[in-house]
């Protein structure tokens, strides 16, 4: 029964190094780590080549899924690249939501400062988006 330990070590090292030159959101790195773990299993004399390949595939899949779960930012807050101007359609009471006209569409909006009231038909700046709600600040505060 041939030992595939060296092959798994080389494959793991190559995959880990490939992540440096061809970034793939850690997929290659995780597959390389899985190959190194399988090399340890091979060194311990565990299973045939088919079993080692199955272990590598299973480890790679599990580690990629776990890394996505733990490395993704919590919540769905998206940061907008540029601050953009919008116009309030309704009032935005302090700590509550209202409506703004942004890029030709009506959006739900909330003031970034929970203590501020924004009157209707006021110019506001969109500072970020949280889901389908725009977070805005009044124009007069940012001038």
C-alpha positions in Angstrom: 0.0 0.0 0.0 1.7 3.2 -1.2 2.0 6.2 1.1 0.5 9.4 -0.3 1.7 11.6 2.6 4.2 13.5 0.4 1.7 14.2 -2.3 -0.8 15.6 0.3 1.9 17.7 1.8 2.9 19.2 -1.5 -0.7 19.7 -2.5 -1.4 21.5 0.8 1.6 23.7 0.4 0.9 24.6 -3.2 -2.8 25.4 -2.4 -1.8 27.6 0.6 0.8 29.4 -1.5 -1.6 29.9 -4.4 -3.8 31.9 -2.1 -1.0 34.5 -1.9 -0.8 35.0 -5.6 -4.4 34.2 -6.7 -6.7 35.4 -3.8 -9.9 33.4 -3.7 -11.5 34.5 -0.4 -9.5 31.8 1.5 -10.9 28.9 -0.5 -7.5 27.7 -1.7 -6.0 28.3 1.7 -8.7 26.2 3.4 -8.4 23.4 0.8 -4.6 23.5 1.5 -5.1 23.2 5.2 -7.5 20.3 4.5 -4.8 18.6 2.4 -2.3 19.1 5.2 -4.7 17.4 7.7 -5.2 14.5 5.3 -1.4 14.3 5.0 -1.3 13.7 8.8 -4.0 11.1 8.5 -2.0 9.4 5.7 1.1 9.5 7.8 -0.9 7.7 10.5 -1.8 5.1 8.0 -5.5 5.9 7.8 -7.3 4.5 4.8 -6.8 4.1 1.1 -6.4 6.9 -1.5 -10.2 6.9 -2.1 -10.9 7.4 1.6 -8.2 10.1 1.8 -9.8 12.0 -1.1 -13.2 11.7 0.5 -11.8 13.0 3.8 -10.2 15.9 1.9 -13.4 16.8 0.1 -15.4 16.6 3.3 -12.9 18.6 5.4 -12.7 21.3 2.7 -16.4 21.6 2.4 -17.0 21.8 6.2 -14.2 24.2 6.7 -15.3 26.5 3.9 -18.9 26.5 5.2 -17.7 27.2 8.7 -15.4 30.0 7.6 -18.2 31.7 5.7 -20.4 31.5 8.8 -17.8 33.0 11.2 -16.0 35.4 8.8 -19.1 37.1 7.4 -19.9 40.4 9.1 -22.9 40.3 11.4 -26.1 41.9 10.2 -26.7 43.4 6.8 -25.4 46.9 7.2 -23.9 48.1 4.0 -21.7 51.2 3.8 -22.2 53.4 0.8 -19.0 54.6 -0.9 -20.0 58.2 -1.3 -22.3 60.4 0.6 -25.3 61.1 -1.6 -28.0 63.8 -1.5 -31.7 63.0 -1.1 -34.9 64.9 -0.4 -37.3 64.1 2.4 -40.9 63.4 1.2 -42.3 63.1 4.7 -41.1 64.2 8.1 -38.7 62.0 9.9 -39.6 62.2 13.6 -36.8 61.7 16.1 -35.9 58.0 16.5 -38.5 57.0 13.8 -38.7 56.5 10.1 -40.0 58.6 7.2 -39.7 58.6 3.4 -37.0 60.2 1.2 -36.7 60.6 -2.5 -33.4 59.0 -3.5 -32.3 58.4 -7.1 -35.9 58.8 -8.3 -37.4 56.3 -5.9 -39.1 56.6 -2.5 -37.1 55.0 0.2 -37.8 54.4 3.9 -35.3 56.6 5.9 -34.2 57.2 9.4 -32.0 59.9 10.8 -28.5 58.8 12.0 -29.0 60.8 15.2 -32.1 59.5 17.1 -32.6 62.9 18.7 -33.1 64.9 15.5 -36.3 65.7 13.7 -36.2 66.3 10.0 -39.0 68.3 8.3 -40.5 67.3 5.0 -39.0 68.6 1.7 -35.6 69.0 3.3 -32.3 68.2 1.7 -30.5 65.3 3.5 -27.3 63.3 2.9 -27.5 59.5 2.7 -24.7 58.3 4.9 -25.3 54.5 4.7 -27.9 51.9 4.0 -29.2 49.2 6.5 -31.2 46.7 4.5 -33.9 48.7 2.8 -33.7 51.7 5.1 -31.5 54.7 4.3 -29.7 56.4 7.1 -29.7 60.1 6.5 -28.4 63.3 8.1 -29.8 66.8 7.5 -28.0 69.0 5.1 -27.5 71.9 7.5 -25.5 69.7 9.9 -23.0 68.6 7.3 -22.2 71.9 5.7 
